[in-house]
Amino acid sequence: MIDCSGIVGFKYVVRSVRVALLLGALSLLTSCMVGPDYVRPKIDVGVQFKETPGWKPAQPQLAEVPSGAWWLMYSDATLNQLMQELNLANQNIAQAEARFRQAVALTQGSRAPLLPTISATGGATRAGGSATGPGGVVNSTSISTYNANALASWQIDIWGSVRRNIESTDATELALAAEVTGARLTAQTAMGLSYLQVRVLDEQKRLLQGTVASYERALKLTQNRYNAGISGQADVAVARTQLESTRAQLIDLEQQRAIAENAIAVLLGRAPSTFSIAAQPLSLVPPKVPVGLPSELLERRPDISAAERRAASANALIGVATAAWFPSLTLNANTGYRSNDFTQWFSAPAQFWSLGPQLAALIFDGGARQAQIAQARAQFDVQTAVYRQTVLNALQEVENAMIQMRVFEQEDAVQRLAVESARLSLKLARNQYDQGLIDYLSVAVLEATALNNERTYITLVGNRFAASLRLIAALGGGWSAEELRRVDDSGNPSANPSKTVPTNSAD
């Protein structure tokens, strides 16, 4: 008796070595990726902002509030409530989140070509015909065929086309994640400015209502003096003109406030007819915001992060276009059963199979591939320029907001003195009028001057708030590019997009 165990073992070892060599060859084939590796575009942002010298940090600061919840620095309960509702109901934010989920699905789909595709088919056919035999006899024949087969195909990613495409879709996904935060920050900024406008208009309305009441008393007093022969009819006309003109200004404020209120309703995803804000005094305090270094904007601005990721995506597509130059290798496998007898369909004699590689290469395409590579490189140059321009725009916005905050603060102190001086001049003029030393026209001129200075001061206070709000938005609203890294690590999106997408809410 012959012992064949050694021969069998030797065959097993040979087969294992062949499999190992095949897997090693495949791993070497798939380790190559053509096309340039991404390098972040360089840009000179400067060592500090122009307005940084003399900038005084003050409390509260962005670092002391929850990530992205910058509006908490204004300590306004109504504003806090509106922002919370905005984060959940704004339709522009909803659109951005939907686009992000679409990008996540696209990224998942781009990974599929790394694995083989498998399909299965089965069917039964019956075919027949007729033929004329000897003696003119017509014979009919029919044949039944039953088949079932499975097919597998795997295109080896030798040149990294699939992996470069995954790299591109990953970068696009992160760009859209940053754009969700950008959309949220834009909506929050619009909400803050509209809410501020409502409060400024409320303050001006309060001022005009008090002024109208004062002018009504002045008109009554002037009318009584005219009836007593102390004042002329011209004084009565001046007092009446002044009163009615101020009433007209008061009416105009109502439509301005309604428009600002309607803007808030739309930001909240509501119909304007279902929304209103109760009037209240302007009690906000504009905070001082630490601005940091210009280079920090590259990490704190969502629009900059989005632009940089889109540049990375465009760079990866150069590799996809370059890989089209090289031949593709596909492994195909097919197995199944085919029989004319249903009872013998899945028997061994009816089995068939095939296995083999297929190498394909495009010999001539009239320059189409070269044009695609040139297009991809040009698109990368476009995205690089967009990224650099986005950085420059961000630097400009921060500088402008810092200038506004500094100038408005200085103007605030000067305008406050102007208001106090106008009030004193008006008080003295009214005393002179009561004593009959001057006519009412002189008083009316000073009253108009005092009112204009009061309204200018209220507008200036609103401008200071708006400048601080724009500075916070220009600095990224407390957002950080670290949010994108968390999205990148998280992989799959959750049922609630706000849990995966970088957020600017206090939730």
PEFEN-V198299 format. One record per residue. N is the residue number from 1. BURIAL is 1 if it has 24 or more other C-alpha atoms within 12 Angstrom, else 0. D_FIRST is the distance of its C-alpha to the first C-alpha in whole Angstrom. Layout:
BEGIN
n:N burial:BURIAL d_first:D_FIRST
n:N burial:BURIAL d_first:D_FIRST
END
This chain:
BEGIN
n:1 burial:0 d_first:0
n:2 burial:0 d_first:4
n:3 burial:0 d_first:7
n:4 burial:0 d_first:9
n:5 burial:0 d_first:12
n:6 burial:0 d_first:14
n:7 burial:0 d_first:14
n:8 burial:0 d_first:16
n:9 burial:0 d_first:18
n:10 burial:0 d_first:19
n:11 burial:0 d_first:20
n:12 burial:0 d_first:22
n:13 burial:0 d_first:24
n:14 burial:0 d_first:25
n:15 burial:0 d_first:26
n:16 burial:0 d_first:28
n:17 burial:0 d_first:30
n:18 burial:0 d_first:31
n:19 burial:0 d_first:32
n:20 burial:0 d_first:34
n:21 burial:0 d_first:35
n:22 burial:0 d_first:36
n:23 burial:0 d_first:38
n:24 burial:0 d_first:40
n:25 burial:0 d_first:41
n:26 burial:0 d_first:43
n:27 burial:0 d_first:44
n:28 burial:0 d_first:46
n:29 burial:0 d_first:47
n:30 burial:1 d_first:49
n:31 burial:0 d_first:50
n:32 burial:0 d_first:53
n:33 burial:1 d_first:56
n:34 burial:1 d_first:59
n:35 burial:1 d_first:63
n:36 burial:1 d_first:65
n:37 burial:0 d_first:64
n:38 burial:1 d_first:67
n:39 burial:0 d_first:70
n:40 burial:0 d_first:73
n:41 burial:1 d_first:76
n:42 burial:0 d_first:78
n:43 burial:0 d_first:82
n:44 burial:0 d_first:85
n:45 burial:0 d_first:86
n:46 burial:0 d_first:89
n:47 burial:0 d_first:89
n:48 burial:0 d_first:91
n:49 burial:1 d_first:93
n:50 burial:0 d_first:97
n:51 burial:1 d_first:98
n:52 burial:1 d_first:96
n:53 burial:0 d_first:99
n:54 burial:0 d_first:101
n:55 burial:0 d_first:99
n:56 burial:0 d_first:99
n:57 burial:0 d_first:96
n:58 burial:0 d_first:97
n:59 burial:0 d_first:95
n:60 burial:0 d_first:94
n:61 burial:1 d_first:91
n:62 burial:1 d_first:88
n:63 burial:1 d_first:86
n:64 burial:0 d_first:87
n:65 burial:0 d_first:86
n:66 burial:0 d_first:83
n:67 burial:1 d_first:81
n:68 burial:1 d_first:83
n:69 burial:1 d_first:86
n:70 burial:1 d_first:88
n:71 burial:1 d_first:91
n:72 burial:1 d_first:91
n:73 burial:1 d_first:93
n:74 burial:1 d_first:96
n:75 burial:0 d_first:96
n:76 burial:1 d_first:97
n:77 burial:0 d_first:96
n:78 burial:1 d_first:96
n:79 burial:1 d_first:95
n:80 burial:1 d_first:92
n:81 burial:1 d_first:91
n:82 burial:1 d_first:92
n:83 burial:1 d_first:89
n:84 burial:1 d_first:87
n:85 burial:1 d_first:87
n:86 burial:1 d_first:87
n:87 burial:1 d_first:84
n:88 burial:1 d_first:82
n:89 burial:1 d_first:85
n:90 burial:1 d_first:85
n:91 burial:0 d_first:84
n:92 burial:1 d_first:84
n:93 burial:1 d_first:81
n:94 burial:1 d_first:79
n:95 burial:0 d_first:79
n:96 burial:1 d_first:78
n:97 burial:1 d_first:75
n:98 burial:1 d_first:74
n:99 burial:1 d_first:73
n:100 burial:1 d_first:71
n:101 burial:1 d_first:69
n:102 burial:0 d_first:69
n:103 burial:1 d_first:68
n:104 burial:1 d_first:65
n:105 burial:0 d_first:63
n:106 burial:0 d_first:64
n:107 burial:1 d_first:62
n:108 burial:0 d_first:59
n:109 burial:0 d_first:59
n:110 burial:0 d_first:58
n:111 burial:0 d_first:55
n:112 burial:0 d_first:53
n:113 burial:1 d_first:52
n:114 burial:1 d_first:50
n:115 burial:0 d_first:48
n:116 burial:0 d_first:46
n:117 burial:0 d_first:48
n:118 burial:0 d_first:46
n:119 burial:0 d_first:47
n:120 burial:0 d_first:46
n:121 burial:0 d_first:48
n:122 burial:0 d_first:47
n:123 burial:0 d_first:49
n:124 burial:0 d_first:50
n:125 burial:0 d_first:52
n:126 burial:0 d_first:53
n:127 burial:0 d_first:54
n:128 burial:0 d_first:56
n:129 burial:0 d_first:58
n:130 burial:0 d_first:60
n:131 burial:0 d_first:60
n:132 burial:0 d_first:62
n:133 burial:0 d_first:61
n:134 burial:0 d_first:62
n:135 burial:0 d_first:65
n:136 burial:0 d_first:66
n:137 burial:0 d_first:64
n:138 burial:0 d_first:63
n:139 burial:0 d_first:59
n:140 burial:0 d_first:58
n:141 burial:0 d_first:55
n:142 burial:0 d_first:53
n:143 burial:0 d_first:50
n:144 burial:0 d_first:49
n:145 burial:0 d_first:47
n:146 burial:1 d_first:45
n:147 burial:1 d_first:44
n:148 burial:1 d_first:43
n:149 burial:1 d_first:42
n:150 burial:1 d_first:42
n:151 burial:0 d_first:43
n:152 burial:1 d_first:43
n:153 burial:1 d_first:45
n:154 burial:1 d_first:46
n:155 burial:1 d_first:48
n:156 burial:1 d_first:47
n:157 burial:1 d_first:51
n:158 burial:1 d_first:50
n:159 burial:1 d_first:54
n:160 burial:1 d_first:55
n:161 burial:1 d_first:57
n:162 burial:1 d_first:56
n:163 burial:1 d_first:56
n:164 burial:1 d_first:60
n:165 burial:1 d_first:61
n:166 burial:1 d_first:60
n:167 burial:1 d_first:62
n:168 burial:1 d_first:65
n:169 burial:1 d_first:64
n:170 burial:1 d_first:64
n:171 burial:1 d_first:67
n:172 burial:1 d_first:69
n:173 burial:1 d_first:68
n:174 burial:1 d_first:70
n:175 burial:1 d_first:73
n:176 burial:1 d_first:73
n:177 burial:1 d_first:73
n:178 burial:1 d_first:75
n:179 burial:1 d_first:78
n:180 burial:1 d_first:77
n:181 burial:1 d_first:79
n:182 burial:1 d_first:81
n:183 burial:1 d_first:82
n:184 burial:1 d_first:83
n:185 burial:1 d_first:85
n:186 burial:1 d_first:87
n:187 burial:1 d_first:88
n:188 burial:1 d_first:89
n:189 burial:1 d_first:91
n:190 burial:1 d_first:93
n:191 burial:1 d_first:93
n:192 burial:1 d_first:95
n:193 burial:1 d_first:97
n:194 burial:1 d_first:98
n:195 burial:1 d_first:98
n:196 burial:1 d_first:101
n:197 burial:1 d_first:103
n:198 burial:1 d_first:103
n:199 burial:1 d_first:104
n:200 burial:1 d_first:107
n:201 burial:1 d_first:108
n:202 burial:1 d_first:109
n:203 burial:1 d_first:111
n:204 burial:1 d_first:113
n:205 burial:1 d_first:114
n:206 burial:1 d_first:115
n:207 burial:1 d_first:117
n:208 burial:1 d_first:118
n:209 burial:1 d_first:119
n:210 burial:0 d_first:121
n:211 burial:1 d_first:123
n:212 burial:1 d_first:124
n:213 burial:0 d_first:125
n:214 burial:0 d_first:127
n:215 burial:1 d_first:128
n:216 burial:1 d_first:130
n:217 burial:0 d_first:132
n:218 burial:1 d_first:133
n:219 burial:1 d_first:134
n:220 burial:0 d_first:136
n:221 burial:1 d_first:138
n:222 burial:1 d_first:139
n:223 burial:1 d_first:140
n:224 burial:0 d_first:142
n:225 burial:1 d_first:143
n:226 burial:0 d_first:144
n:227 burial:0 d_first:146
n:228 burial:0 d_first:148
n:229 burial:0 d_first:149
n:230 burial:0 d_first:147
n:231 burial:1 d_first:144
n:232 burial:0 d_first:144
n:233 burial:0 d_first:143
n:234 burial:0 d_first:140
n:235 burial:1 d_first:139
n:236 burial:1 d_first:138
n:237 burial:0 d_first:136
n:238 burial:1 d_first:134
n:239 burial:1 d_first:133
n:240 burial:1 d_first:132
n:241 burial:1 d_first:130
n:242 burial:1 d_first:128
n:243 burial:1 d_first:127
n:244 burial:0 d_first:126
n:245 burial:0 d_first:124
n:246 burial:1 d_first:122
n:247 burial:1 d_first:122
n:248 burial:0 d_first:120
n:249 burial:1 d_first:118
n:250 burial:1 d_first:117
n:251 burial:0 d_first:116
n:252 burial:0 d_first:114
n:253 burial:1 d_first:112
n:254 burial:0 d_first:111
n:255 burial:0 d_first:109
n:256 burial:0 d_first:108
n:257 burial:1 d_first:106
n:258 burial:1 d_first:105
n:259 burial:0 d_first:103
n:260 burial:1 d_first:101
n:261 burial:1 d_first:100
n:262 burial:1 d_first:99
n:263 burial:1 d_first:97
n:264 burial:1 d_first:95
n:265 burial:1 d_first:95
n:266 burial:1 d_first:93
n:267 burial:1 d_first:91
n:268 burial:1 d_first:90
n:269 burial:1 d_first:89
n:270 burial:0 d_first:92
n:271 burial:0 d_first:95
n:272 burial:0 d_first:98
n:273 burial:0 d_first:100
n:274 burial:0 d_first:98
n:275 burial:0 d_first:98
n:276 burial:1 d_first:101
n:277 burial:1 d_first:101
n:278 burial:0 d_first:104
n:279 burial:1 d_first:106
n:280 burial:0 d_first:106
n:281 burial:0 d_first:108
n:282 burial:1 d_first:106
n:283 burial:0 d_first:105
n:284 burial:1 d_first:102
n:285 burial:0 d_first:102
n:286 burial:1 d_first:100
n:287 burial:1 d_first:98
n:288 burial:1 d_first:97
n:289 burial:1 d_first:94
n:290 burial:1 d_first:92
n:291 burial:1 d_first:90
n:292 burial:1 d_first:88
n:293 burial:0 d_first:87
n:294 burial:1 d_first:87
n:295 burial:1 d_first:83
n:296 burial:1 d_first:82
n:297 burial:1 d_first:83
n:298 burial:1 d_first:80
n:299 burial:1 d_first:78
n:300 burial:1 d_first:81
n:301 burial:1 d_first:82
n:302 burial:1 d_first:79
n:303 burial:1 d_first:81
n:304 burial:1 d_first:80
n:305 burial:1 d_first:76
n:306 burial:1 d_first:76
n:307 burial:1 d_first:77
n:308 burial:1 d_first:75
n:309 burial:1 d_first:72
n:310 burial:1 d_first:73
n:311 burial:1 d_first:73
n:312 burial:1 d_first:69
n:313 burial:1 d_first:68
n:314 burial:1 d_first:70
n:315 burial:1 d_first:68
n:316 burial:1 d_first:65
n:317 burial:1 d_first:66
n:318 burial:1 d_first:66
n:319 burial:1 d_first:62
n:320 burial:1 d_first:62
n:321 burial:1 d_first:64
n:322 burial:1 d_first:62
n:323 burial:1 d_first:59
n:324 burial:1 d_first:60
n:325 burial:1 d_first:60
n:326 burial:1 d_first:56
n:327 burial:0 d_first:53
n:328 burial:1 d_first:51
n:329 burial:0 d_first:48
n:330 burial:1 d_first:46
n:331 burial:1 d_first:43
n:332 burial:1 d_first:43
n:333 burial:1 d_first:40
n:334 burial:1 d_first:40
n:335 burial:1 d_first:38
n:336 burial:1 d_first:39
n:337 burial:1 d_first:39
n:338 burial:1 d_first:41
n:339 burial:1 d_first:41
n:340 burial:0 d_first:44
n:341 burial:0 d_first:43
n:342 burial:0 d_first:44
n:343 burial:0 d_first:41
n:344 burial:0 d_first:38
n:345 burial:1 d_first:40
n:346 burial:0 d_first:37
n:347 burial:0 d_first:34
n:348 burial:0 d_first:31
n:349 burial:0 d_first:33
n:350 burial:0 d_first:36
n:351 burial:0 d_first:35
n:352 burial:0 d_first:36
n:353 burial:0 d_first:36
n:354 burial:0 d_first:37
n:355 burial:0 d_first:37
n:356 burial:0 d_first:39
n:357 burial:0 d_first:42
n:358 burial:0 d_first:46
n:359 burial:0 d_first:48
n:360 burial:0 d_first:52
n:361 burial:0 d_first:55
n:362 burial:0 d_first:58
n:363 burial:0 d_first:60
n:364 burial:0 d_first:64
n:365 burial:0 d_first:66
n:366 burial:0 d_first:69
n:367 burial:0 d_first:69
n:368 burial:0 d_first:69
n:369 burial:0 d_first:66
n:370 burial:0 d_first:68
n:371 burial:0 d_first:71
n:372 burial:0 d_first:69
n:373 burial:1 d_first:68
n:374 burial:0 d_first:72
n:375 burial:0 d_first:73
n:376 burial:1 d_first:70
n:377 burial:1 d_first:72
n:378 burial:0 d_first:75
n:379 burial:0 d_first:75
n:380 burial:1 d_first:73
n:381 burial:0 d_first:77
n:382 burial:0 d_first:79
n:383 burial:1 d_first:77
n:384 burial:1 d_first:77
n:385 burial:0 d_first:81
n:386 burial:1 d_first:81
n:387 burial:1 d_first:80
n:388 burial:1 d_first:82
n:389 burial:0 d_first:85
n:390 burial:1 d_first:84
n:391 burial:1 d_first:84
n:392 burial:1 d_first:88
n:393 burial:0 d_first:89
n:394 burial:1 d_first:88
n:395 burial:1 d_first:90
n:396 burial:1 d_first:93
n:397 burial:1 d_first:93
n:398 burial:1 d_first:92
n:399 burial:1 d_first:95
n:400 burial:1 d_first:97
n:401 burial:1 d_first:97
n:402 burial:1 d_first:98
n:403 burial:1 d_first:101
n:404 burial:1 d_first:102
n:405 burial:1 d_first:101
n:406 burial:1 d_first:103
n:407 burial:0 d_first:106
n:408 burial:1 d_first:106
n:409 burial:1 d_first:106
n:410 burial:0 d_first:109
n:411 burial:0 d_first:111
n:412 burial:1 d_first:111
n:413 burial:0 d_first:113
n:414 burial:0 d_first:115
n:415 burial:1 d_first:116
n:416 burial:1 d_first:116
n:417 burial:0 d_first:119
n:418 burial:0 d_first:120
n:419 burial:1 d_first:120
n:420 burial:0 d_first:122
n:421 burial:0 d_first:125
n:422 burial:1 d_first:125
n:423 burial:1 d_first:125
n:424 burial:0 d_first:128
n:425 burial:0 d_first:130
n:426 burial:1 d_first:130
n:427 burial:0 d_first:131
n:428 burial:0 d_first:134
n:429 burial:1 d_first:135
n:430 burial:1 d_first:135
n:431 burial:0 d_first:137
n:432 burial:0 d_first:140
n:433 burial:1 d_first:139
n:434 burial:0 d_first:140
n:435 burial:0 d_first:143
n:436 burial:0 d_first:144
n:437 burial:0 d_first:144
n:438 burial:0 d_first:141
n:439 burial:1 d_first:140
n:440 burial:1 d_first:137
n:441 burial:1 d_first:136
n:442 burial:1 d_first:135
n:443 burial:1 d_first:134
n:444 burial:1 d_first:131
n:445 burial:0 d_first:130
n:446 burial:1 d_first:129
n:447 burial:1 d_first:127
n:448 burial:1 d_first:125
n:449 burial:1 d_first:125
n:450 burial:1 d_first:123
n:451 burial:1 d_first:121
n:452 burial:1 d_first:120
n:453 burial:1 d_first:119
n:454 burial:1 d_first:117
n:455 burial:1 d_first:115
n:456 burial:1 d_first:114
n:457 burial:1 d_first:113
n:458 burial:1 d_first:111
n:459 burial:1 d_first:109
n:460 burial:1 d_first:109
n:461 burial:1 d_first:107
n:462 burial:1 d_first:105
n:463 burial:1 d_first:104
n:464 burial:1 d_first:103
n:465 burial:1 d_first:101
n:466 burial:1 d_first:99
n:467 burial:1 d_first:99
n:468 burial:1 d_first:97
n:469 burial:1 d_first:95
n:470 burial:1 d_first:94
n:471 burial:1 d_first:93
n:472 burial:1 d_first:91
n:473 burial:1 d_first:89
n:474 burial:1 d_first:89
n:475 burial:1 d_first:87
n:476 burial:1 d_first:84
n:477 burial:1 d_first:86
n:478 burial:1 d_first:84
n:479 burial:1 d_first:80
n:480 burial:1 d_first:78
n:481 burial:1 d_first:75
n:482 burial:1 d_first:73
n:483 burial:1 d_first:73
n:484 burial:1 d_first:71
n:485 burial:1 d_first:68
n:486 burial:0 d_first:68
n:487 burial:1 d_first:67
n:488 burial:1 d_first:65
n:489 burial:0 d_first:63
n:490 burial:0 d_first:63
n:491 burial:0 d_first:61
n:492 burial:1 d_first:62
n:493 burial:1 d_first:65
n:494 burial:0 d_first:66
n:495 burial:0 d_first:68
n:496 burial:0 d_first:71
n:497 burial:1 d_first:72
n:498 burial:1 d_first:74
n:499 burial:0 d_first:72
n:500 burial:1 d_first:70
n:501 burial:1 d_first:72
n:502 burial:1 d_first:75
n:503 burial:1 d_first:78
n:504 burial:1 d_first:81
n:505 burial:1 d_first:82
n:506 burial:1 d_first:83
n:507 burial:0 d_first:80
END
